[in-house]
Amino acid sequence: MFQYAMARLVAMSDGSKMVTMWNHNGFIEANECYEGHTYDGETVQIEDLRFGNTAVNPLDGFDYSGRRVHLNGYFQDAAFYNPHREIIKGFWQLPKVKINYDDLVIHLRLTDYFWFRNKTVIHPNWYREIIKKEHYRKLYIVVEPHCTNGKYLSFFNDLHPIIVSQSPKEDFMFLMSFDRIVCSNSTFAWWAAFLSDAKKIYLFSKWMGIKRKSCLGLVDIAGAIKVTGNFYRNKKLEALDWTDYWNKPKEFFR
């Protein structure tokens, strides 16, 4: 979604026509793409990163006049998208949902985040500290269904949460329907929050904990509440072979 949104913004900035189209309508449908000019000039390739870990914003200081543009990378930085948030919401056919003001929803990103090369599952205490500060009627936990979830979910048993594990599309729309969203360090949850009308969005300040090319600045959604915390370790799950999990379509990672 980052790449598509950025490409649409770049195309709109100079009246270009999008060449690569959105191909995940089974998840969320895109509105008709911006129509513009097709240029025959040279191709300008914009890389995601420059000078190590400095993110490059394709909307900042580039002259694309008469040239084709090829974007290469993830472009995952909230600062690129914050000024265009309402425009970006128009890129997809978002349902009109009844906002849930009474309840609280949290999203968990588990599964291969336990893997020894990731080790980026947020500690359950991070969620619990936020939950303690909020007054709510019901607590919902949105999480991808997986046989390894049990122990982690048990940390919330005393709160009697309602576990929501539907299709990716249903989970995404469900998250969007809340006025208060507690996000995991997942781009799935990030986009649900960014496209929502939630008044309170909580984000994990460390995000992935290390500087990675794919996750620069995601905690900087305008108006979001950044909360510090730690990661959770489970050596048994760190040692698992996640190959079968990775072989599924990437749009189902959540």
C-alpha positions as CSV (number, residue, x, y, z in Angstrom):
1,M,0.0,0.0,0.0
2,F,2.9,2.3,0.6
3,Q,4.3,1.9,-2.9
4,Y,0.9,2.4,-4.5
5,A,0.0,5.4,-2.5
6,M,3.4,7.0,-3.2
7,A,3.1,6.3,-6.9
8,R,-0.3,7.9,-7.0
9,L,0.9,11.0,-5.2
10,V,3.9,11.3,-7.5
11,A,1.7,10.9,-10.6
12,M,-0.7,13.5,-9.3
13,S,2.1,15.9,-8.6
14,D,3.0,16.4,-12.2
15,G,0.0,15.1,-14.1
16,S,1.5,11.7,-15.0
17,K,-0.4,8.6,-15.7
18,M,0.0,5.6,-13.5
19,V,1.4,2.5,-15.3
20,T,1.5,0.0,-12.5
21,M,-2.0,-0.5,-11.2
22,W,-3.3,-1.8,-7.8
23,N,-3.7,-5.6,-7.9
24,H,-5.2,-6.4,-4.5
25,N,-8.9,-5.7,-5.1
26,G,-9.7,-8.9,-3.2
27,F,-8.4,-7.2,-0.1
28,I,-9.4,-3.6,-0.7
29,E,-10.6,-2.1,-3.9
30,A,-8.8,1.0,-5.4
31,N,-10.8,3.8,-6.9
32,E,-10.3,4.7,-10.5
33,C,-6.7,5.7,-11.0
34,Y,-5.7,9.3,-11.7
35,E,-5.6,9.8,-15.5
36,G,-2.7,11.9,-16.8
37,H,0.0,12.1,-19.5
38,T,2.3,9.3,-20.6
39,Y,5.8,10.6,-21.2
40,D,8.4,9.3,-23.6
41,G,11.4,10.9,-22.0
42,E,14.1,9.4,-19.9
43,T,13.2,7.2,-16.9
44,V,14.1,8.6,-13.5
45,Q,14.6,5.9,-10.8
46,I,14.0,7.0,-7.2
47,E,15.5,4.7,-4.6
48,D,13.9,4.3,-1.2
49,L,17.1,5.2,0.7
50,R,20.0,7.5,0.3
51,F,23.1,8.0,2.5
52,G,22.6,4.8,4.6
53,N,19.4,5.1,6.6
54,T,18.2,8.5,5.4
55,A,14.8,8.1,3.8
56,V,14.1,9.7,0.4
57,N,10.8,11.4,-0.2
58,P,9.9,11.3,-3.9
59,L,7.6,14.3,-3.4
60,D,10.4,16.5,-2.1
61,G,12.6,18.4,-4.5
62,F,12.5,16.2,-7.6
63,D,11.7,17.5,-11.1
64,Y,9.9,14.8,-13.1
65,S,8.9,17.1,-16.0
66,G,8.4,15.0,-19.2
67,R,10.0,12.0,-17.7
68,R,8.9,8.6,-16.6
69,V,9.3,7.7,-13.0
70,H,10.2,4.4,-11.5
71,L,10.0,4.1,-7.7
72,N,12.1,1.3,-6.1
73,G,11.6,0.5,-2.5
74,Y,9.1,0.6,0.3
75,F,8.8,4.3,1.1
76,Q,7.6,3.6,4.6
77,D,7.8,6.9,6.4
78,A,4.7,8.5,7.9
79,A,6.1,12.0,7.2
80,F,5.7,11.4,3.5
81,Y,2.0,10.7,3.8
82,N,0.8,12.8,6.7
83,P,0.2,16.0,4.6
84,H,-1.8,14.0,2.0
85,R,-3.8,11.8,4.4
86,E,-7.3,12.8,3.2
87,I,-6.3,12.5,-0.4
88,I,-4.8,9.1,0.2
89,K,-8.1,7.9,1.8
90,G,-9.7,8.6,-1.6
91,F,-7.4,6.1,-3.3
92,W,-9.3,3.2,-2.0
93,Q,-13.0,2.3,-1.6
94,L,-13.3,2.5,2.1
95,P,-16.6,1.5,3.6
96,K,-18.6,3.9,5.6
97,V,-18.4,2.4,9.1
98,K,-20.2,3.2,12.3
99,I,-17.4,4.3,14.6
100,N,-17.2,2.3,17.8
101,Y,-16.6,4.8,20.6
102,D,-17.3,2.5,23.6
103,D,-14.8,-0.3,23.1
104,L,-11.0,-0.6,22.7
105,V,-9.2,-2.6,20.0
106,I,-5.6,-3.8,19.9
107,H,-3.7,-5.5,17.1
108,L,-1.1,-8.1,17.7
109,R,1.6,-9.1,15.2
110,L,3.0,-12.4,16.3
111,T,4.0,-15.5,14.1
112,D,7.3,-14.9,12.4
113,Y,8.1,-11.8,14.4
114,F,9.3,-14.4,17.0
115,W,11.9,-15.7,14.5
116,F,15.4,-15.4,15.8
117,R,16.4,-12.9,13.0
118,N,13.4,-10.7,14.0
119,K,12.7,-11.0,17.7
120,T,10.3,-8.0,17.3
121,V,7.1,-9.1,19.1
122,I,6.0,-6.3,21.4
123,H,6.0,-7.3,25.1
124,P,2.4,-7.9,26.3
125,N,3.0,-5.4,29.2
126,W,3.2,-2.6,26.6
127,Y,-0.3,-3.3,25.6
128,R,-1.5,-3.8,29.2
129,E,-0.1,-0.4,30.3
130,I,-2.1,1.3,27.6
131,I,-5.2,-0.7,28.4
132,K,-5.0,0.3,32.0
133,K,-5.2,4.0,31.0
134,E,-8.3,3.5,28.9
135,H,-12.0,3.2,30.0
136,Y,-13.8,0.8,27.7
137,R,-16.8,-1.5,27.6
138,K,-15.3,-4.4,25.7
139,L,-11.7,-5.2,24.7
140,Y,-11.1,-6.7,21.3
141,I,-7.8,-8.3,20.2
142,V,-7.3,-8.6,16.4
143,V,-4.7,-11.2,15.6
144,E,-3.9,-13.5,12.7
145,P,-4.9,-17.1,13.7
146,H,-2.0,-19.4,14.3
147,C,-1.2,-22.4,16.4
148,T,1.6,-20.6,18.2
149,N,-0.6,-17.8,19.6
150,G,-1.8,-19.5,22.7
151,K,0.9,-18.6,25.3
152,Y,1.1,-14.9,24.2
153,L,-2.7,-14.5,24.3
154,S,-2.8,-16.0,27.8
155,F,-1.2,-12.8,29.1
156,F,-4.6,-11.1,28.5
157,N,-6.9,-13.8,29.9
158,D,-7.7,-11.8,33.0
159,L,-9.0,-9.0,30.8
160,H,-11.5,-11.3,29.1
161,P,-10.8,-10.0,25.6
162,I,-12.8,-10.9,22.5
163,I,-10.4,-12.4,20.0
164,V,-11.1,-11.5,16.4
165,S,-9.4,-13.6,13.7
166,Q,-11.3,-13.3,10.5
167,S,-10.1,-12.8,6.9
168,P,-7.5,-10.1,6.3
169,K,-10.1,-7.9,4.7
170,E,-12.5,-8.3,7.6
171,D,-9.9,-7.7,10.2
172,F,-8.7,-4.6,8.4
173,M,-12.1,-3.1,8.2
174,F,-12.8,-4.1,11.8
175,L,-9.7,-2.2,13.0
176,M,-10.7,0.8,11.0
177,S,-14.1,1.0,12.7
178,F,-12.7,2.0,16.2
179,D,-12.2,5.5,17.6
180,R,-9.3,4.1,19.7
181,I,-6.7,1.8,18.1
182,V,-3.7,0.3,19.8
183,C,-1.4,-0.8,16.9
184,S,1.3,-3.4,16.8
185,N,4.4,-2.8,14.9
186,S,2.7,-4.1,11.7
187,T,2.1,-2.2,8.5
188,F,-1.3,-4.0,8.3
189,A,-2.3,-2.3,11.5
190,W,-0.5,0.9,10.5
191,W,-2.6,1.3,7.4
192,A,-5.9,0.5,9.1
193,A,-5.1,3.2,11.7
194,F,-3.9,5.7,9.1
195,L,-7.0,5.3,6.9
196,S,-9.4,5.3,9.9
197,D,-11.1,8.3,11.6
198,A,-9.8,7.2,15.0
199,K,-9.2,10.0,17.4
200,K,-6.6,8.0,19.4
201,I,-3.9,5.9,17.8
202,Y,-1.2,4.3,20.0
203,L,2.1,3.2,18.4
204,F,5.1,1.4,19.7
205,S,7.9,3.9,19.7
206,K,10.7,1.5,18.9
207,W,8.8,0.0,16.0
208,M,11.2,-2.8,14.9
209,G,13.9,-1.8,17.4
210,I,16.6,-1.4,14.8
211,K,17.1,0.7,11.8
212,R,15.7,-1.2,8.9
213,K,15.3,0.0,5.3
214,S,11.6,-1.0,5.4
215,C,10.4,0.8,8.6
216,L,11.8,4.3,8.9
217,G,9.5,6.8,10.6
218,L,6.4,4.7,10.8
219,V,5.7,5.8,14.4
220,D,5.2,9.4,13.3
221,I,1.6,9.4,12.2
222,A,0.3,12.9,12.8
223,G,-1.5,13.0,16.2
224,A,-0.6,9.4,17.2
225,I,0.5,8.6,20.7
226,K,4.0,7.1,20.9
227,V,4.6,4.8,23.9
228,T,7.9,3.3,24.9
229,G,8.2,-0.4,25.8
230,N,10.2,-3.6,25.3
231,F,10.2,-6.7,23.1
232,Y,9.0,-10.1,24.2
233,R,11.3,-13.2,23.9
234,N,10.2,-16.8,23.4
235,K,13.2,-19.0,22.5
236,K,11.1,-21.9,21.5
237,L,9.3,-19.9,18.8
238,E,12.5,-18.1,17.8
239,A,13.9,-21.5,16.8
240,L,10.9,-22.5,14.6
241,D,11.2,-22.9,10.9
242,W,8.7,-20.4,9.4
243,T,9.2,-21.4,5.8
244,D,5.7,-22.7,5.3
245,Y,4.3,-19.5,6.8
246,W,6.3,-17.3,4.4
247,N,5.1,-19.3,1.4
248,K,1.6,-17.9,1.6
249,P,0.6,-14.7,-0.3
250,K,2.2,-11.7,1.3
251,E,-1.0,-9.7,1.5
252,F,-2.1,-12.2,4.2
253,F,0.8,-11.3,6.6
254,R,-0.9,-9.2,9.3
